[in-house]
């Protein structure tokens, strides 16, 4: 590890120490079994109207999620699930997430078509009846749709999942007391490509844990790979008339964008995982074509064989695990994703509406807001990145300020540094703000019950 990043990490750890409480008001064992309740929902509607419907409930395996910090998510996300004690209306478990459905709502198609999207949500399995409430929010953080329903653990129609006997391999075992569980799932690998999948997943693990702050916290993660063979090898590419029969129905051309690789078959993905305890999913797709995505607390999906695989995997997992926003900007949008009257929930973006909740404490003394760019930023930094000196790269990656242009918007949204792993693939490192956000999330998950 480079010395300059060691220094940054020491500073970050000192800043976040104490940021996550070591104790929780809610004791897990008072309300929950050591099992997982999987709830399958359908989120549907269009750009103006949304609805949520419960499809089915499952009891799966041991609970892999956090057992402290139960009452409130660390980040707001674009939706939340809350579990209530119906006798007191106290929140006994809460989590946040984002969805492909909500992203679709921002596209033109949603102004003229109604669609439905599968979503699976896991919560701890209750000891007594609970009320579960799922809500979706808009770009202003306002609730646009919600569903409340009761779950009785004695309900005979809660399906008991059994091991599906798919081949699996443990790629990493954490030594911490309460590690975070990641599962790699094979997609578009034929039955005779099992060894390729495990090798690709191992490359993914190596990529993730060779980057800070994951490397310094590697003992806090477990990683399992599950081989789910597909009838066909390779992924569907609708724009080229190519359709394949694969385990998770993934395909390019999502929202008619040729490089956007996703899967809408969340139930199939969860069925593949079955009873394996997990918190975060990486769907590894057997393709050399560039593509992928990361949706907060939902899914990371990645093509396996493109030359940028390692860089893009770390970037997309930054979305899905850390809740980090994209720091690049394409131009002004007709409907801004980050309106000026709302502070983004993503920790590395700000509209300055509530900047004190972001990285104000990391700004150097007398730092101007907005912060002027270095002269080198007038060039196409992506093209010249490999020609820059270590000192130039460090300035672009470590000099914290408030730089305009982020969240796909040229104006009105600001990022912490000039170049970061969440802005360009060429940049080797996360910036101090993104690193702190990831450390905060790791601590949030792994706090040991007192």
GUMI-212294 format. One record per residue (C-alpha): x, z, y. Coordinates in nm, 2 decimals, m for minus. Layout:
REM residues N
+--------+--------+--------+
|      u |      w |      v |
+--------+--------+--------+
|      X |      Z |      Y |
...
+--------+--------+--------+
***
This chain:
REM residues 450
+--------+--------+--------+
|      u |      w |      v |
+--------+--------+--------+
|   0.00 |   0.00 |   0.00 |
|   0.13 |  m0.09 |   0.34 |
|   0.24 |   0.21 |   0.55 |
|   0.02 |   0.13 |   0.85 |
|  m0.29 |   0.15 |   0.63 |
|  m0.18 |   0.48 |   0.48 |
|  m0.17 |   0.62 |   0.83 |
|  m0.51 |   0.48 |   0.91 |
|  m0.66 |   0.63 |   0.60 |
|  m0.52 |   0.97 |   0.67 |
|  m0.68 |   0.96 |   1.01 |
|  m1.01 |   0.84 |   0.86 |
|  m1.02 |   1.11 |   0.60 |
|  m0.95 |   1.38 |   0.86 |
|  m1.24 |   1.24 |   1.07 |
|  m1.49 |   1.23 |   0.80 |
|  m1.40 |   1.56 |   0.64 |
|  m1.70 |   1.78 |   0.68 |
|  m1.92 |   1.48 |   0.77 |
|  m2.11 |   1.52 |   0.44 |
|  m2.25 |   1.86 |   0.36 |
|  m2.13 |   2.02 |   0.04 |
|  m2.47 |   2.17 |  m0.02 |
|  m2.82 |   2.04 |  m0.03 |
|  m3.15 |   2.21 |   0.05 |
|  m3.31 |   2.06 |  m0.25 |
|  m3.17 |   2.16 |  m0.59 |
|  m3.19 |   1.87 |  m0.83 |
|  m3.27 |   2.08 |  m1.14 |
|  m3.57 |   2.24 |  m0.97 |
|  m3.76 |   1.91 |  m0.96 |
|  m3.59 |   1.65 |  m1.19 |
|  m3.49 |   1.58 |  m1.55 |
|  m3.16 |   1.43 |  m1.63 |
|  m3.33 |   1.09 |  m1.67 |
|  m3.40 |   0.78 |  m1.46 |
|  m3.74 |   0.66 |  m1.35 |
|  m3.73 |   0.28 |  m1.29 |
|  m4.02 |   0.15 |  m1.08 |
|  m4.08 |  m0.22 |  m1.07 |
|  m4.25 |  m0.35 |  m0.75 |
|  m4.36 |  m0.68 |  m0.61 |
|  m4.29 |  m0.73 |  m0.23 |
|  m4.50 |  m1.02 |  m0.10 |
|  m4.63 |  m1.18 |   0.21 |
|  m4.50 |  m1.40 |   0.49 |
|  m4.34 |  m1.37 |   0.83 |
|  m4.64 |  m1.18 |   0.97 |
|  m4.79 |  m0.98 |   0.69 |
|  m4.63 |  m0.79 |   0.40 |
|  m4.76 |  m0.60 |   0.10 |
|  m4.61 |  m0.38 |  m0.18 |
|  m4.76 |  m0.36 |  m0.53 |
|  m4.65 |  m0.14 |  m0.82 |
|  m4.61 |  m0.34 |  m1.14 |
|  m4.48 |  m0.09 |  m1.40 |
|  m4.28 |   0.23 |  m1.46 |
|  m4.00 |   0.30 |  m1.71 |
|  m3.81 |   0.60 |  m1.83 |
|  m3.46 |   0.48 |  m1.90 |
|  m3.15 |   0.70 |  m1.94 |
|  m2.94 |   0.98 |  m1.79 |
|  m2.96 |   0.99 |  m1.41 |
|  m2.64 |   0.83 |  m1.26 |
|  m2.73 |   0.88 |  m0.90 |
|  m2.64 |   1.16 |  m0.66 |
|  m2.76 |   1.52 |  m0.72 |
|  m2.69 |   1.64 |  m0.38 |
|  m2.78 |   1.51 |  m0.03 |
|  m3.12 |   1.43 |  m0.19 |
|  m3.35 |   1.46 |   0.11 |
|  m3.22 |   1.18 |   0.34 |
|  m3.03 |   0.85 |   0.30 |
|  m2.70 |   0.82 |   0.48 |
|  m2.81 |   0.49 |   0.63 |
|  m3.16 |   0.38 |   0.72 |
|  m3.15 |   0.04 |   0.55 |
|  m3.44 |  m0.21 |   0.59 |
|  m3.66 |   0.00 |   0.35 |
|  m3.69 |   0.34 |   0.21 |
|  m3.82 |   0.52 |  m0.10 |
|  m3.93 |   0.88 |  m0.07 |
|  m4.03 |   1.11 |  m0.35 |
|  m4.25 |   1.40 |  m0.24 |
|  m4.35 |   1.73 |  m0.39 |
|  m4.73 |   1.68 |  m0.36 |
|  m4.79 |   2.05 |  m0.34 |
|  m4.58 |   2.10 |  m0.02 |
|  m4.53 |   1.73 |   0.10 |
|  m4.16 |   1.81 |   0.10 |
|  m3.93 |   1.51 |   0.05 |
|  m3.73 |   1.60 |  m0.27 |
|  m3.55 |   1.26 |  m0.30 |
|  m3.49 |   0.97 |  m0.06 |
|  m3.30 |   0.65 |  m0.07 |
|  m3.27 |   0.34 |   0.14 |
|  m3.23 |  m0.03 |   0.06 |
|  m3.26 |  m0.39 |   0.18 |
|  m3.42 |  m0.68 |   0.01 |
|  m3.40 |  m1.06 |  m0.03 |
|  m3.77 |  m1.07 |   0.06 |
|  m3.70 |  m0.93 |   0.41 |
|  m3.42 |  m1.18 |   0.46 |
|  m3.65 |  m1.46 |   0.36 |
|  m3.90 |  m1.34 |   0.62 |
|  m3.65 |  m1.44 |   0.89 |
|  m3.66 |  m1.81 |   0.79 |
|  m3.89 |  m2.08 |   0.90 |
|  m4.05 |  m2.12 |   0.55 |
|  m4.20 |  m1.77 |   0.59 |
|  m4.41 |  m1.89 |   0.88 |
|  m4.61 |  m2.13 |   0.66 |
|  m4.58 |  m2.00 |   0.30 |
|  m4.66 |  m1.67 |   0.13 |
|  m4.42 |  m1.56 |  m0.15 |
|  m4.36 |  m1.27 |  m0.38 |
|  m4.03 |  m1.11 |  m0.47 |
|  m3.94 |  m0.87 |  m0.76 |
|  m3.77 |  m0.54 |  m0.67 |
|  m3.67 |  m0.26 |  m0.90 |
|  m3.61 |   0.09 |  m0.76 |
|  m3.46 |   0.39 |  m0.95 |
|  m3.53 |   0.75 |  m0.87 |
|  m3.47 |   1.07 |  m1.07 |
|  m3.73 |   1.13 |  m1.34 |
|  m3.96 |   1.42 |  m1.22 |
|  m4.05 |   1.73 |  m1.41 |
|  m4.40 |   1.74 |  m1.26 |
|  m4.62 |   1.49 |  m1.09 |
|  m4.48 |   1.35 |  m0.76 |
|  m4.59 |   1.12 |  m0.49 |
|  m4.37 |   0.81 |  m0.44 |
|  m4.38 |   0.62 |  m0.11 |
|  m4.21 |   0.29 |  m0.06 |
|  m4.19 |   0.14 |   0.29 |
|  m4.04 |  m0.17 |   0.45 |
|  m3.93 |  m0.20 |   0.82 |
|  m3.87 |  m0.48 |   1.07 |
|  m3.57 |  m0.55 |   1.29 |
|  m3.69 |  m0.28 |   1.53 |
|  m3.70 |  m0.02 |   1.25 |
|  m4.08 |  m0.01 |   1.26 |
|  m4.27 |   0.03 |   0.93 |
|  m4.44 |  m0.30 |   0.84 |
|  m4.57 |  m0.22 |   0.50 |
|  m4.59 |   0.08 |   0.27 |
|  m4.73 |   0.19 |  m0.06 |
|  m4.79 |   0.55 |  m0.18 |
|  m4.87 |   0.63 |  m0.54 |
|  m4.85 |   0.92 |  m0.78 |
|  m4.62 |   0.93 |  m1.08 |
|  m4.71 |   1.18 |  m1.36 |
|  m4.42 |   1.22 |  m1.60 |
|  m4.67 |   1.28 |  m1.88 |
|  m4.83 |   0.94 |  m1.82 |
|  m4.84 |   0.76 |  m2.16 |
|  m4.80 |   0.42 |  m2.00 |
|  m4.45 |   0.50 |  m1.86 |
|  m4.25 |   0.27 |  m2.09 |
|  m3.96 |   0.43 |  m2.27 |
|  m3.67 |   0.19 |  m2.27 |
|  m3.43 |   0.17 |  m2.57 |
|  m3.08 |   0.04 |  m2.59 |
|  m3.09 |  m0.34 |  m2.60 |
|  m2.76 |  m0.35 |  m2.80 |
|  m2.59 |  m0.60 |  m2.57 |
|  m2.21 |  m0.60 |  m2.60 |
|  m2.05 |  m0.39 |  m2.33 |
|  m1.70 |  m0.28 |  m2.22 |
|  m1.58 |   0.01 |  m2.01 |
|  m1.34 |  m0.12 |  m1.75 |
|  m1.28 |   0.20 |  m1.56 |
|  m1.35 |   0.57 |  m1.60 |
|  m1.34 |   0.79 |  m1.30 |
|  m1.19 |   1.14 |  m1.33 |
|  m1.40 |   1.29 |  m1.05 |
|  m1.68 |   1.53 |  m1.14 |
|  m1.96 |   1.31 |  m1.01 |
|  m1.83 |   0.95 |  m1.01 |
|  m2.02 |   0.64 |  m0.88 |
|  m2.13 |   0.41 |  m1.16 |
|  m2.09 |   0.03 |  m1.11 |
|  m2.21 |  m0.22 |  m1.37 |
|  m2.09 |  m0.59 |  m1.39 |
|  m2.35 |  m0.81 |  m1.55 |
|  m2.27 |  m1.15 |  m1.70 |
|  m2.46 |  m1.45 |  m1.57 |
|  m2.43 |  m1.82 |  m1.68 |
|  m2.18 |  m1.73 |  m1.95 |
|  m2.26 |  m1.89 |  m2.29 |
|  m2.23 |  m1.69 |  m2.61 |
|  m1.87 |  m1.81 |  m2.67 |
|  m1.75 |  m1.71 |  m2.32 |
|  m1.76 |  m1.34 |  m2.37 |
|  m1.38 |  m1.29 |  m2.34 |
|  m1.38 |  m1.50 |  m2.02 |
|  m1.65 |  m1.27 |  m1.87 |
|  m1.46 |  m0.95 |  m1.95 |
|  m1.15 |  m1.11 |  m1.80 |
|  m1.34 |  m1.21 |  m1.49 |
|  m1.49 |  m0.87 |  m1.45 |
|  m1.15 |  m0.71 |  m1.49 |
|  m1.02 |  m0.93 |  m1.21 |
|  m1.32 |  m0.80 |  m1.00 |
|  m1.22 |  m0.44 |  m1.07 |
|  m0.86 |  m0.51 |  m0.98 |
|  m0.97 |  m0.68 |  m0.65 |
|  m1.20 |  m0.40 |  m0.55 |
|  m0.96 |  m0.11 |  m0.62 |
|  m0.65 |  m0.28 |  m0.47 |
|  m0.82 |  m0.25 |  m0.13 |
|  m0.85 |   0.06 |   0.08 |
|  m1.04 |   0.28 |   0.10 |
|  m1.14 |   0.22 |  m0.26 |
|  m0.79 |   0.25 |  m0.39 |
|  m0.75 |   0.60 |  m0.25 |
|  m1.08 |   0.69 |  m0.41 |
|  m1.05 |   0.51 |  m0.74 |
|  m1.10 |   0.83 |  m0.94 |
|  m1.45 |   0.85 |  m0.80 |
|  m1.58 |   0.53 |  m0.98 |
|  m1.69 |   0.43 |  m1.33 |
|  m1.72 |   0.06 |  m1.41 |
|  m1.89 |  m0.09 |  m1.72 |
|  m1.93 |  m0.46 |  m1.80 |
|  m2.23 |  m0.59 |  m1.99 |
|  m2.22 |  m0.92 |  m2.16 |
|  m2.56 |  m1.10 |  m2.15 |
|  m2.51 |  m1.45 |  m2.30 |
|  m2.70 |  m1.74 |  m2.14 |
|  m2.82 |  m2.04 |  m2.33 |
|  m2.63 |  m2.27 |  m2.09 |
|  m2.29 |  m2.23 |  m1.94 |
|  m2.27 |  m2.26 |  m1.56 |
|  m2.52 |  m2.19 |  m1.28 |
|  m2.82 |  m2.39 |  m1.15 |
|  m2.76 |  m2.61 |  m0.84 |
|  m3.10 |  m2.74 |  m0.73 |
|  m2.96 |  m2.94 |  m0.45 |
|  m2.77 |  m3.15 |  m0.70 |
|  m3.06 |  m3.16 |  m0.95 |
|  m2.89 |  m2.93 |  m1.19 |
|  m3.10 |  m2.66 |  m1.36 |
|  m2.96 |  m2.43 |  m1.62 |
|  m3.11 |  m2.18 |  m1.86 |
|  m2.93 |  m1.86 |  m1.77 |
|  m2.98 |  m1.49 |  m1.84 |
|  m3.07 |  m1.39 |  m1.48 |
|  m3.20 |  m1.72 |  m1.34 |
|  m2.95 |  m1.73 |  m1.06 |
|  m2.91 |  m2.05 |  m0.85 |
|  m2.75 |  m2.19 |  m0.54 |
|  m2.95 |  m2.34 |  m0.24 |
|  m3.13 |  m2.01 |  m0.17 |
|  m3.34 |  m2.06 |   0.14 |
|  m3.23 |  m2.43 |   0.12 |
|  m2.87 |  m2.33 |   0.21 |
|  m2.63 |  m2.49 |  m0.04 |
|  m2.38 |  m2.21 |  m0.06 |
|  m2.62 |  m1.93 |  m0.09 |
|  m2.61 |  m1.80 |  m0.45 |
|  m2.88 |  m1.55 |  m0.55 |
|  m3.12 |  m1.44 |  m0.82 |
|  m3.47 |  m1.33 |  m0.76 |
|  m3.52 |  m1.22 |  m1.12 |
|  m3.45 |  m0.85 |  m1.06 |
|  m3.65 |  m0.74 |  m1.36 |
|  m3.44 |  m0.95 |  m1.59 |
|  m3.12 |  m0.80 |  m1.45 |
|  m3.25 |  m0.45 |  m1.49 |
|  m3.37 |  m0.53 |  m1.85 |
|  m3.01 |  m0.66 |  m1.93 |
|  m2.87 |  m0.33 |  m1.80 |
|  m3.13 |  m0.14 |  m2.01 |
|  m3.03 |   0.22 |  m2.06 |
|  m2.68 |   0.20 |  m1.92 |
|  m2.66 |   0.45 |  m1.64 |
|  m2.57 |   0.28 |  m1.31 |
|  m2.60 |   0.29 |  m0.93 |
|  m2.47 |  m0.05 |  m0.82 |
|  m2.49 |  m0.39 |  m0.98 |
|  m2.24 |  m0.68 |  m0.95 |
|  m2.39 |  m0.99 |  m1.10 |
|  m2.09 |  m1.21 |  m1.20 |
|  m2.18 |  m1.57 |  m1.21 |
|  m1.98 |  m1.82 |  m1.41 |
|  m1.90 |  m2.09 |  m1.16 |
|  m1.60 |  m2.23 |  m0.96 |
|  m1.83 |  m2.31 |  m0.67 |
|  m1.80 |  m2.09 |  m0.36 |
|  m2.10 |  m1.86 |  m0.31 |
|  m2.25 |  m1.52 |  m0.34 |
|  m2.41 |  m1.24 |  m0.14 |
|  m2.45 |  m0.87 |  m0.10 |
|  m2.78 |  m0.68 |  m0.03 |
|  m2.76 |  m0.31 |   0.05 |
|  m2.84 |  m0.09 |  m0.25 |
|  m2.98 |  m0.38 |  m0.43 |
|  m2.73 |  m0.64 |  m0.56 |
|  m2.39 |  m0.79 |  m0.53 |
|  m2.38 |  m1.15 |  m0.67 |
|  m2.05 |  m1.35 |  m0.70 |
|  m1.92 |  m1.67 |  m0.83 |
|  m1.63 |  m1.60 |  m1.06 |
|  m1.38 |  m1.88 |  m1.03 |
|  m1.35 |  m1.99 |  m0.67 |
|  m1.00 |  m1.93 |  m0.52 |
|  m1.15 |  m1.68 |  m0.27 |
|  m1.32 |  m1.47 |  m0.55 |
|  m1.13 |  m1.15 |  m0.48 |
|  m1.17 |  m1.16 |  m0.10 |
|  m1.54 |  m1.25 |  m0.11 |
|  m1.62 |  m0.99 |  m0.38 |
|  m1.48 |  m0.71 |  m0.16 |
|  m1.67 |  m0.84 |   0.14 |
|  m2.00 |  m0.87 |  m0.04 |
|  m1.96 |  m0.52 |  m0.20 |
|  m1.91 |  m0.40 |   0.15 |
|  m2.26 |  m0.50 |   0.23 |
|  m2.42 |  m0.38 |  m0.10 |
|  m2.24 |  m0.04 |  m0.12 |
|  m2.12 |   0.04 |   0.23 |
|  m2.42 |  m0.10 |   0.42 |
|  m2.18 |  m0.29 |   0.64 |
|  m2.30 |  m0.58 |   0.85 |
|  m2.15 |  m0.92 |   0.90 |
|  m1.92 |  m0.92 |   1.20 |
|  m1.91 |  m1.30 |   1.26 |
|  m2.14 |  m1.49 |   1.49 |
|  m2.27 |  m1.85 |   1.46 |
|  m2.48 |  m1.88 |   1.78 |
|  m2.79 |  m1.75 |   1.94 |
|  m3.09 |  m1.71 |   1.72 |
|  m3.45 |  m1.79 |   1.82 |
|  m3.55 |  m1.45 |   1.68 |
|  m3.25 |  m1.21 |   1.71 |
|  m3.18 |  m1.01 |   1.39 |
|  m3.05 |  m0.73 |   1.62 |
|  m3.27 |  m0.70 |   1.93 |
|  m3.13 |  m0.53 |   2.23 |
|  m3.38 |  m0.24 |   2.23 |
|  m3.28 |  m0.12 |   1.88 |
|  m2.95 |   0.02 |   1.75 |
|  m2.86 |  m0.15 |   1.42 |
|  m2.85 |   0.08 |   1.12 |
|  m2.53 |  m0.08 |   0.99 |
|  m2.24 |   0.14 |   1.09 |
|  m2.01 |  m0.14 |   1.21 |
|  m2.25 |  m0.31 |   1.45 |
|  m2.39 |  m0.19 |   1.78 |
|  m2.62 |  m0.33 |   2.05 |
|  m2.50 |  m0.03 |   2.27 |
|  m2.85 |   0.11 |   2.26 |
|  m2.71 |   0.42 |   2.09 |
|  m2.34 |   0.36 |   2.08 |
|  m2.27 |   0.73 |   2.06 |
|  m2.39 |   0.73 |   1.70 |
|  m2.13 |   0.47 |   1.61 |
|  m1.76 |   0.45 |   1.68 |
|  m1.74 |   0.59 |   2.03 |
|  m1.52 |   0.87 |   1.90 |
|  m1.26 |   0.62 |   1.78 |
|  m1.22 |   0.44 |   2.11 |
|  m0.89 |   0.48 |   2.29 |
|  m0.90 |   0.65 |   2.63 |
|  m1.02 |   0.43 |   2.91 |
|  m1.12 |   0.15 |   2.67 |
|  m1.34 |  m0.10 |   2.86 |
|  m1.68 |  m0.17 |   2.72 |
|  m1.72 |  m0.46 |   2.63 |
|  m1.35 |  m0.49 |   2.54 |
|  m1.17 |  m0.81 |   2.63 |
|  m1.03 |  m1.02 |   2.34 |
|  m0.66 |  m1.08 |   2.29 |
|  m0.54 |  m1.42 |   2.40 |
|  m0.48 |  m1.52 |   2.04 |
|  m0.86 |  m1.49 |   1.98 |
|  m0.90 |  m1.80 |   2.19 |
|  m0.77 |  m1.99 |   1.89 |
|  m0.93 |  m2.05 |   1.55 |
|  m0.78 |  m1.73 |   1.40 |
|  m0.89 |  m1.82 |   1.04 |
|  m0.67 |  m2.13 |   1.05 |
|  m0.36 |  m1.96 |   1.19 |
|  m0.40 |  m1.62 |   1.01 |
|  m0.12 |  m1.67 |   0.76 |
|   0.12 |  m1.77 |   1.04 |
|   0.06 |  m1.45 |   1.24 |
|   0.32 |  m1.17 |   1.23 |
|   0.23 |  m0.83 |   1.07 |
|   0.22 |  m0.68 |   1.42 |
|  m0.03 |  m0.95 |   1.54 |
|  m0.25 |  m0.89 |   1.24 |
|  m0.24 |  m0.52 |   1.29 |
|  m0.34 |  m0.56 |   1.65 |
|  m0.64 |  m0.77 |   1.56 |
|  m0.74 |  m0.54 |   1.27 |
|  m0.66 |  m0.20 |   1.40 |
|  m0.72 |  m0.20 |   1.78 |
|  m1.06 |  m0.05 |   1.80 |
|  m1.28 |  m0.15 |   2.09 |
|  m1.63 |  m0.30 |   2.15 |
|  m1.60 |  m0.67 |   2.10 |
|  m1.90 |  m0.90 |   2.17 |
|  m2.01 |  m1.14 |   1.90 |
|  m2.13 |  m1.00 |   1.56 |
|  m2.44 |  m0.99 |   1.34 |
|  m2.47 |  m1.37 |   1.37 |
|  m2.53 |  m1.34 |   1.75 |
|  m2.28 |  m1.45 |   2.02 |
|  m2.43 |  m1.22 |   2.28 |
|  m2.57 |  m0.86 |   2.27 |
|  m2.42 |  m0.74 |   1.94 |
|  m2.07 |  m0.59 |   1.92 |
|  m1.81 |  m0.53 |   1.65 |
|  m1.53 |  m0.26 |   1.63 |
|  m1.22 |  m0.48 |   1.61 |
|  m1.14 |  m0.85 |   1.66 |
|  m1.08 |  m0.93 |   1.29 |
|  m1.19 |  m0.74 |   0.98 |
|  m1.27 |  m0.81 |   0.62 |
|  m1.63 |  m0.81 |   0.73 |
|  m1.56 |  m1.10 |   0.97 |
|  m1.32 |  m1.34 |   0.80 |
|  m1.20 |  m1.37 |   0.44 |
|  m0.85 |  m1.43 |   0.55 |
|  m0.81 |  m1.07 |   0.69 |
|  m0.67 |  m0.85 |   0.42 |
|  m0.81 |  m0.52 |   0.53 |
|  m1.12 |  m0.34 |   0.65 |
|  m1.09 |  m0.20 |   1.00 |
|  m1.09 |   0.17 |   1.07 |
|  m1.46 |   0.18 |   1.14 |
|  m1.56 |   0.00 |   0.82 |
|  m1.31 |   0.21 |   0.62 |
|  m1.46 |   0.53 |   0.76 |
|  m1.81 |   0.41 |   0.67 |
|  m1.71 |   0.34 |   0.31 |
|  m1.54 |   0.68 |   0.28 |
|  m1.85 |   0.84 |   0.42 |
|  m2.06 |   0.67 |   0.16 |
|  m1.83 |   0.77 |  m0.12 |
|  m1.84 |   1.13 |  m0.01 |
|  m2.22 |   1.11 |   0.02 |
|  m2.25 |   1.00 |  m0.34 |
|  m1.99 |   1.22 |  m0.50 |
|  m2.04 |   1.56 |  m0.33 |
|  m2.04 |   1.82 |  m0.61 |
|  m2.34 |   2.04 |  m0.63 |
|  m2.26 |   2.40 |  m0.52 |
+--------+--------+--------+
***
